[in-house]
């Protein structure tokens, strides 16, 4: 498959506008500005692309909702708050291919009738901030951003908004609160951001990877794009592989590549000839899969059938040396820390689950603790304000489902016997 | 109060948004840069320059983990200990930083040289374990590599 998102990133100057243009960059923008906005949306619809942030919502449908709302101005926000642990897929785009994202945003802004765009960038990526702001400045100078883009009378102004270390701001309504200068706590939905978003106006929030696909869709056409990868959620996909593999890193592959192929064919298999024990397939909010369950297609449709989710495509590979109780405990410490505190099941549930997991891992588990974990997770599930609490509950449920004996051993032996 | 250069910088930020409160997060970063941390005085300056109630400024700042609410060491180490870093040994590096440099987790060394912030994921899972020192990024960490890196931060 031709590289779309990671095209040219081996070039040490790939973030420079000159290099980007030499490789064909901004030609899709010129082409798009010859088209009617509705025709651009039609191509995106034909492409079948689904949002790459984790939920897999059809991008064209989200766009259509916003366009049907008569209120102006509309805002386009790029979600670059890549915070799901295990995820580092957007980083190469932000740091090495920033003009691809900018081009995608200008095309999308033109299609949506949005004249103002913001890139909500996580605070933990200071290098990306400088690179993006440099790239934006270059794009203004060459008239790809501004009030009269390419002399077509099209306006799109873009700036970077730096987050400040809150995982929850990856949730789109929390992100909007944050950009408005508030605590990042999710809003009640409906109304959805496409109708009442940033500053109460229609707002489209799309992930970095989603927006970076738009120039290619315009270049080759929606129909040709829809032939790449899985038929029900097509396109190229960035998979980021970490943990115990020989070659961790970001791999651009057709959507629907099997988890087994990602680990063994692309990431070089298990490190030091170790034995695979478990895989977290889509970032730590997605349920774990045991070693014998990796023959599944990594896409938005197949993964739920396999008992997990595609999430952000963040594959964390664990060998036999890794303790599943410790992993669950560390994950829950994270969720407890990142819970925004707005709703009780999440705020109290993550705290309670962390306490139980902590005592089990430290050899102080009590009889009945495993059932207690299941009970608390069960009560949280489906009763939290946003997906953070659901994810936290699902992690515990998945771990107990596949690795119950390990929890039992910790409680029985009053210790953890694992190295990692 | 902020000097004129800083006030002008904040005005520039305000112009990017349809309302002034949206400039709060970036202005808090500026206050942190100017004062070293978000002291009461620093947050008062932010409140006045944006014409926002002080309670709003303090409440918002308290939500975000990258704002410093106490003075930090000369160099701030932000070490990730989330799953991908943890399974590749980040926990041992936390212990190493304490024994070798006397900097406890989420504390500051006695000589004021380093503060250590235990971070959640910093998006370097493929080259774990990883850390930021101030805004400089380092990965594939080992005890030896940390010693070499920190030589440059006196």
Interface residues (C-beta under 8 A of the other chain):
Chain A: X82 X83 X84 X85 X86 X87 X88 X91 X122 X123 X124 X125 X126 X127 X159 X161 X162 X163 X164 X165 X166 X167 X178 X179 X180 X181 X182 X183 X184 X199 X240 X241 X242 X243 X244 X248 X249 X250 X280 X284 X314 X316 X318 X322 X326 X327 X330 X331 X334 X337 X338 X340 X420
Chain B: X16 X18 X19 X21 X22 X23 X24 X25 X26 X28 X29 X59 X60 X63 X64 X65 X66 X67 X78 X81 X82 X83 X84 X86 X87 X88 X89 X119 X120 X121 X122 X123 X124 X125 X126 X127 X128 X132 X135 X137
